[in-house]
Amino acid sequence: MDKFNRSFRGFSYFFEDTRLKLVLWLENYWGEYFPVDVLSLKKLRTGEYVCKVCNNYADSLEDGYCADCFELDEQHQIWLNCLYNKKESFINTIGCTRADPACGIPAHLSKCYTRYFLYLGRIGSLIKVGITRKGRLGGFWGRFLEQGLNEAILVDSLENLPLTSKEEKWFKDLGFPDSIKHEEKVEQLLQRKHKKLDIGQMQVETAEKEMTTYLFSPDLYSEQLLSEFPHDLWNERFPTKKIRHFLVFPDVGYSGLKSSKLSLKGKICWFQGSLVVSSYRQEYFMTNLKDLLHREITELRRI
């Protein structure tokens, strides 16, 4: 069936027994999606972009849409008009209320006026602030895994998106960014001080100790976030909220990583967020899955 694959449409994390799985979602020529365990791959090579609506080739895409299809997609146009999605947001002067939603779409209130998590996440030595809807698929674990966080402190939970966005802005004003660039994440993987690990050999050992929840064995981690932003400061800012501490991906290092453009090749050693590390002919290669999204599959081999 592999020869009928047309394009790579996405990836997702999930737990299967004691394993953490990274699944790639491939689309065939009939528009059907099916999952492929990334650890089962030997080679995946991609080519041109393919629009997920009209299936035409394109030089560039916007969230999987070609220019014509993106203009016709009402949901994306509404999201672009949301004041919380605009970098020039005027949240502090106008804001959004249940009675008067900024997007003008009352049906969206069920997503905005529900519980949200606010968190500080660490990747290597870098820290970011973020928010995520409490009822989203995969919960906070899904968000942390998708972003490739090593560690996170989470406020559980805030009443709605407007309130959570204001708290996020407070952290931004302290100097915490709301994103970490791909190049910066790669730099963290290049750290020689961290050891190499094989994700395929690791078992999920979720355990709790006081306020901390571990995803893997505790001895794999080097905690930093609580010392960078002490617990008492969290309690002072959120006196009525539960503060939770999570250790997600262990800190690993692969010195001498080479970039594998638009392809995966060799034995998959590690995955973290959208980054995948593989070993091929005694060299280590790094692939950013986001660079492969919505591209045509030109070659696929499994172990």
N, C-alpha and C positions, 0 to 999 in steps of 0.2 A: 504493500500500500504506500510505501514511502515515495515511490516515483510519482504519485498523484498529488503530493504536497505542493501548494502554490506559494504560500507566504507565511511569515512569522508574525503573529498578531499580539503576543503578550506573554507575560510570565507571572507566576504566583507561587507563594509559599504555603505549605500546609504540613501538618504533623501526621505521620503514619506510624502507629505503634510507638517505637522509641526512636524513630528517625525524623530528621527535618528534611523535607523534600522541596526541591525547586523544580517546578514544572514549566515547560515551555508550551505555549498554545499555538499549534500550527493549523493553518486553514488549507483545505484541499480545493480542488477546482469546482466542487459543487457547493462551496460556501459553508461546509461543515467544519467545526472546530474540534480538535481532539488534543489531549495532553501527552507530552513526552518527557519522561524523567531526564533531567539534564545529565545525570550520572550514567545514563545508558548510551550517551552519544560518543562517537569517535571523531566525527567531523560534521560540521554544519557551515556551509558557505552561502552567503546571500549576495544579491545583486541590486537591481533597481527598486525604487519605491513602487508600491502598488496600493492605490486608494482602496480603503476598506468598504466603500459604498459602491462606486461604479466599477471597481477592479481594473481601472486603466492605469498605465504607467505614468509616473509623475517625477519631475525633477526634485520636488520638495513636497512635504505634507505638513498639515497642521493637525496634530493629535490623530493622525491616521487618515485625515480627509484631504483630498485635493482641493484647490482653491474654489472650484465651482460647487462641490458638495458641501464644503464648510459653510459657504454663504447660505445654503438652503437648509442647514440644520438648526432648527429653532432652539433646541435645548442649549447648544453651545453659544448661541447669540445671547440668550438670557444670562448664562453664566458669565459671559464677558461683561455684561452690564451690571453685574453684582458689585456693589461698592467695596465688598471685602476681597474681591479678586483683582482690584485695580491697584497698581503700585502707587497711584496718586490719590488713593482713597481719602475721602473727606469724612471719615468716621467720627472724628472728634468735633466736627462742626454741625453735621446733619444727622448721620447715623441712620439706623434702621429700626423700626418698631413693628410689633405684630399687627397693629392697626394700620400702619402705613409702610409696607415693605418697600425697600429702595428699588427693587427690581420691578415692582408693580405686579408681581405674580403671586397672589394669595396661596396658590397650591404649593409653593416652595416653602411655606412657613413650617411645614412638618419637619423639614430638614434643618432649618435655621434655628427654630425654637424647640430644640431638644438638648439633651445633655452632651457636653463636650469634655474631652480631656485636654489639658495643657501640659506640655512636657519640655524639659531640657534634655537633649540627646547628645551623646558624645561619640565621635568617630575618631579613634586615635587620640590626638591631643586637641582636636577641634570640637567646639560645642555650638549647638544650634538650638533655637526655640521652635516649637511647633505645636499645632493643635490638630485634633482629629475627632470626628464624631463618634460618640460612645457606641452607637448602634451599627457602625460600619462593619462590613464583612471582615472577619478575622480579628476584630477588636483592636486593642492597642498592640498586641503581639504582631498582628498583620502589618501595622504601620511601622513598627520598629524593624521588622525583618525586611520590608520593602526598602527602607532607607539605609539598611546595613549598619544600624547602630551597635556599638559595643556596650553602651550603658545608657540608662535613662532615669530621670526622676519625673514622676507624674503626679499631677494634681487630680484627684478623683472625687467629684467631677464638678464642672461649672454648668450653670443653668441653661445657657443658650450661646449662639454664635456671637451676637454683639458683645456680650460680657466677656467671653473668652478672647475675642479679638482685641479688646481693650487691654486685657492682661498680657496678651502676647506683645502688644505695642510697648508696654512697660518694660518688658525684657529687652526688646529691640533698642529702646532708649538707653539701656544699660550697656549696649554694645554687642548683644548677642544677635547674630544673623539668623534669618529664617530658612537658610539653605546652605549646603556645602557643595561646592562645585565638584564635578567628576574628577578633574585633575587633582584637586586637593585630597580626595578619597584615595586616589592611586598613590599619592605621596605617602599616605599613612601605611599602605601595604608594603612600601619599599623600605620601611624601617628595619634595620638590621638587628635591633635589640630584641625584636619579637621572634619567636620560633615558628617554624612551619608546622602546620597541622593538616591532617587529611579529613575533610568533612565527611567523606564516605565511611570512615571508620568510627565516627563519633556518635554516641547515643545521647538523646535528650534525657536529662536527669533533673527535670524541674523540681526544685525544692525551695522552701521558704525558711528564712532565718531572720527573725525580728521583722524589720520593714523591707528586707531585701528578698527578691525572688530570682533564682538562678535558672537559666535555660539549660546550661551544660554543667559539668562538674565544677564546683567552686574553685578548685586549685588551678583552673585554666585562666582565671581572671586576675586583672590588676585594677582594683577599684580606684577611681580618681574623682568622679563627679561630686561625691558628697563633700570632699575636702575643698573642691573648687568653689562650690556654692553650698555652704554649710546648712545642715538641717534646721537650725534655729531660725535662719533667715526665711526659710520656707514657711515655718510655723507663724512667723511674724506677719508675713504677707497673706497667708491663707489660714487664719486661726481656726476656722470651722470645717476645714476640708481635710480629708485623709491624704497623706503624702505617701507615695509608694516608690520603691527603688527597684530597678530591674537591671540585671546583667544579661545581655543578649548574645552577640557574637564575641567570642574570645578575641583578644588582640593577637593578630598574627603578622608575620613579616616575610616577604619574599623579595630579597635583594636581587637586582638584575632582571626585573620583570621587563619583558618586551611586549609591545602592543601587537595584537592580532586583529587587524582591521577587517570588519565585516564578516568575521568567521570565528568559529570555535574549532579547536583541533587538539588531539592528544587526550590524555587521561585527565579528567576533571579532578583537581585537588581541593579546590576551595571555592565557595560562593558566598557573597556577602552583599546584600542589596541587589543592585544590577550588575555588580562586578563578578566575573568568573575567572578563576586562575586555573590554567591547565599546564600539564607537563608533556613536552614533546621533544624527543631526541636530546634529553638531558638539559633542556632549557625550559624556563617558565614563561608562559604567555598570559596576558591579561586581555579580556574582552569585556566591553561595556554592552550589555544586552540592549540598552536603549538605542545604541547606534544601529542595531539590527532590526529594530521594530518596524513592521509594515514593509519589509523588503521581500522581494521574491527569493525563494529558496532555490539555489542553483545546484546544490549538492548536499546530500544527507547520508551519513553512514552511522551505523550503530555498532556497539561492541559485540 
